[in-house]
């Protein structure tokens, strides 16, 4: 494919140059174009058009063949931004080296042969033509050639070959396509350097910048302030002409300095090779199973009594016995055994190695955006993702902005205090015994979740920071994204000298793996399900391991009779529409009857502007009907539903106490808010509403570990034992008593 791309590029450029030339001739012949530029400028302009047209055609063909987007060849940005400054010494050194190569050729080749080596004698004329020449050399050539040779050819080879072979092969093809032996050394050296940079950084923009700086340097040699023999000065002497030895050494040092700069400052390299297919399993090594291709859950009716969970496979009907295969049973048990061993190591690891692993992981996420987005795109194109609701698909989707936020959350967790070893209580008994209550890791935590790839990172980093080993089991819709993220986590652990088994992803979506995982109570100490209500109920009903859960997020906003109208509108819209797929988004709106006629129409208009559908009880429907505002009648089920969409249920209540009673009856005890200027009413609401988080004049969307200052959260618990609300680092710890004595005996 790589060689086909190169020949396709050559053919496309020849055809495009012919087409552009014919078009120009036809237009000029008809007198439609009056251009007084010289022939060099005209020819340079035609070459610019041909390069752009041919590159676009080849790239469109290659990307379409692989069903890839235009962002696939690589990102234009690079981090840190001043990494591009490394090209100043690098290009300067390459320029010196190429000048000496030219001197060598002149010294050892006959003059007539050397003159014939230049197959493109008109190139200098083109690149010096008015403004078109510099544009061709410094803008068009770097963009088009880097897109083809680094973004398409090298990227394809790096996925199959070893990096050195892939880089050298691409550099050789790059040199070959110039059809000019005099330019071959330039192209070969430049192609090798840019290929290594692309391999290290995944940044197509950085390669374009380097190519542009190299080409632009040819315009600045004449500005060199000193005369150097063999470089910009040729004295009348007989025999070979070479640089002074110190000038060549300077060139080598400059090249080394530029490469060192990029090597030290660019993000850490991550593997490009596609893993080979797994070997047939032996008796001691269970296979890693690919996720099965499953039809959407809607294709057949569910038998009575069958449970399902959103975005995951439906649970087996109770009358069907699905025995797990021995290899899969061994795989899951082996994961848990290795996790338990890793947890015992992590329990005594000091803060520094854990923070180092987290910082490394953040760097890997930043450096691996291209590959992560590719894996995520593969998941989004799957049949399973196609069956998801809009809200679930939104949770599955990664973007560059979300990945930047993800790496930022990892760094924030690294900056948080280490909870392990914190003294909760300390006392000295009359008999001299010193008793301390210390925070310690829980041990091994299993996290079961659906189409939420951010959970892979959130849970991994919080478990690591709190000294716990984690076993992650994601949904089939985000299998490839989760595998890519888990690979980065294990690379970060290894780089910090920590056991890679501290974070493991169950490498199959087979339901039987989950069934065994939930029974390993001697190895796994806690299970946290994150997802839809049916998933959480399934885990809670089938686990022999303690489960920390929240069933759903049916969150309320109550607009009190003393509410400020503008605040009521703003808070309701934010709580509902800022991100409706989140579990802390408002699903229910209660309005005090005394102000419903005055405030509800304005709130309804503000919600309608965000395309939110209002499902109303009789009282609220009558108010909106009088104002001719859109709404639909609510069903009883709507008042206890987690919509996770642009839908909200609306009711009018008679009093503060009525609102409190309604919330305690119909909410999921997650997050509920009151909007009021009456402090007494607010204090009553905050005290009486039985939810994990209660708000006065603030959006429910703040129920989040990041917003609470935890860096991230492993979940939002609606339980009442051990942990409640956003679960950060302290909630991932248990405690033990450390007792110190001096030989005391109990009488």
Phi, psi and omega in degrees: 000320181298316180292324177297321178297319181296312181292327176295322178295315179299312181297318181295323180291321178297313180296316181296320179295322178293317181295316180295320178297317179295320180297315179298317181297319181294319180293316181295323182296324181279358179077014181281346184233121176247105186228124184262007180295158179285170185297325180298316180295321179296314181295320178297321178295319178296321178295321177301311180298319181294318180297315180296315182295314183291319179296317179299319181293314181293316180297317178300319179294313183293316180292321178295324180298324181262006180055048180246159178270173179290347176276353185296322183300340178145162182276152179278333180279168175207154184225136357289158186301327183278010176300329180297339179295342179296341181287343179297303176292326183296311181292323177299316179294319178296320179299317178296317181297318181292326177297319179290325175298319177299319178297320179297316180298318180294328183286325190249355177251142175302148184301317183295324180288321180297319180296326181282348180294333183277099182277357181229065184295340182273357184297316179300323179295321181290314186285353176255006184281110174041221180273340182293326181297306176301323177298317179298316186282321191261341182242299188294310182299313178300317182295309184290316184289323179290323177301315182285306191279325177264311185290331182249303186292304183295319180301318178294319181290324180295335177282353185230328184251169173291147186304315183299313180295318181297316182293314181293321179296316179295320178297320178295317177296322178299315178293320182299320186289350177280348177050039185207102181303333179291331179266349185302315179300321179299309183295322182293313180295314181296317180297323178293315180296314181291326177296318178295320179296318179295320178298320182283321192251342186062013185260110174290325179298322179293321177294319178298317179298314180298318178298317181295318179297319179298312181294323180292336181296333181295336179278350186250357182299322182292344179271000182300128190285345183241153175269121179241123180302131178084353181249296176233015179217128182234090180291157180282088177230159178265149178094188184292147180241122182227165175293158166298148184301324182293332180288322176294319178298319178300319178298316179296319179295322179294317177299313180298321180295318179295315179294320178298318180302311180294319180298319184282325190261342179281157178302158183299142179291144176234156187297141175259332188298136173288127182302139177293159178301143181296142178290157177305135186293138172270182183296332184259349184244106178291153182283154170267116188269134173286153180294138179290152174277119186242144174284155176303152185297340186279355187291337180219148180294149180275133177298151178303137177087352181281132178266150176229161170223140189306128173076358178240171179296144175295146178291150181293139175303148186298337183275357181255127179263110180254091181287137179282142176292151181299316180300319180292321176301315179296321181300309183294318179296321178296319176303314182293321179296316179292323178296319179297317178297319180294324182296326179292330175287313183298329185301334183245010179284132178291174186295320190304310180297324179295317179293323178297319178296321180292317178297320178297318179298317178300318178297319181295323178296316179298318182285334186258020182303318183301311181291323179295318179292326176295314179298319179295321178296323177298320177293318183295334180273357184284157176299326181296318179293328179296337181271358183284156171289167180300321180293317180293323179293324177297319179293329181286331190283131172257146173228169177300321180296318180292325178291322176296320178295324180295314179294326177296321179293327177296315180295326179292322176295321178300327182279348182286154177297147176283121183283339186292129179091357178295139180274117179273320179214152176211134179211155174240121184284162179303332180276004177097352179293130176260119184243122177239140177256111187248144172287135177222158178298153174292320180133256178246127181243128174262131179242121180250122184214174187252227186278060184227082184297335179296335180296327179304315181282313182306311183290321180298314185286324179290320177296317180298312183298326181270009174081015180260148168274148184234137170245118185255134177228099182268174180283161182294335182292335183241031185301311185290322177297315180296320179297318180295317180293317180297325176298320177295320180299315182291326175297319179295319178299313182298318182297333180267005179077020179258156182295129179297334181288359178294334175226118180229140175256129176296116191275038177203152175256012178300129182299331181297329178296320178294321180300317179289319181304319184286354180254359185272059185288348176276346182244329182249133190258344183200143175237134178236108175273138177231116181162207181290165184301320184292325175298313184295319177296320179299313181296314182298324183279340186247000184263138169264003180258143176306137185242130171256124194218158157226132186284318180194171180244078174268092188258143184247147163241124178250121178264109184280168181293342178259020183284143171286126185303314182296319179294320180299317178296310185297315182293320180295316179297316180296315182297328182269312196255352181298319169202090188293344181279355182277151182289343179262011175284144180290135177246344185227140177236124175247136180232132179296136185301327183296335182239006184299315180299327185273322187261327187298318179301319179295318177296319180297318179296318180296321178290320180298327178296338177260014178064032178270130177275135179256123176253111196248148169283179186298317183294312181291326178296320180296321179295315182289327179296321179297330179266003181057044179257141185294139176192167175228152178294140179272151170262161178305324181294332181299333186279359174229020187261138169268100187286321184054037184205180180281063180218139176217141177266140187235133175223152173258131181243156187276338186197172174300315181296324176297319178297316180298315180296320179296316181294314180295333179276317192254347182278173176260013179062036182263281183215127182220147187228150172242139175247112183197154172260001181267107184296322180297318178295320180296315180297321178297316179298312183297326181280325190266334181285124187267068181232163182293327177222131178234142188234145171240115179056045175208154183286143175295345182293352180279354178286089188199139181300321180295316181291331179277359179088014179272354183087315176193178178223155176266351179162172176242107186277134171254011174287174178243353179252142177070302184215148179213140182082198180301127182264103176262206185297314182300325182286348177267011179243150167257204176209162173218160180262127176252118186244125180243132181227187179224044180093015182297140177239141180277131182276000000 
